[in-house]
Amino acid sequence: MLSNSVAEALRVSSESANKLDDLVARPSGLPIKTVADWMLASQWAINASVHNSLLTLFRDNFPAGAFSLLRPVFETLVRVHLIAMGDRQVIEEMCTDRFRIKFFTHPEKVDNHFHLGGDFKSLYLRIMNFMHSAVHMGMEQMKRAVQGRRLGAKLLGAGNHRPDRNVHNC
């Protein structure tokens, strides 16, 4: 059961995401004149949709699924800012599906362009540190469960181990 403060934060966040989703779902109200404008609207639509999915998973007590969506939410946020900056090379790379986020340079580039004083990079570092920690959650418990034996033997059962499968020690 969620605490009242968490439930309220989820409600407010969901309302904000729905307002954004409504805005970009009807782009006739947006001043769309260029390819970059369409890209900006579509990235915000993706962000709102993924954000709502994250909130739904969290509210329904699926935190692992919710946390797995942090990266796509942040990636669309980075793309939105880079598009808004008007970087023609980035826009061309996005249009031709060659764009890759450079997590160690793009957040700082956004900070500098919008004079955010390091807030965007700080947000990135907090999200990435959390996600890196989440990767390792449960590893010690898994190691204890196999008690030093091969993970494959434990999962497949003693008589079912197949030597043709390469299962590494945990």
Buried (B, 14 or more C-beta within 10 A) or exposed (E): EEEEEEEEBBEEBBEEBBEBBEBBEEBEEBEBEEEBBBBBBBBBBBBBBBBBBBBBBBBEEEEEBBBBBBBBBBBBBBBBBBBBBEBEEBBEBBEEEEBEBEBEEBBBBBBBBEEBEEEBBEBBEEBBEEBEEBEEEEEEEEEEEBEEEBBBBBEBEEEEBEEEEEBEEB
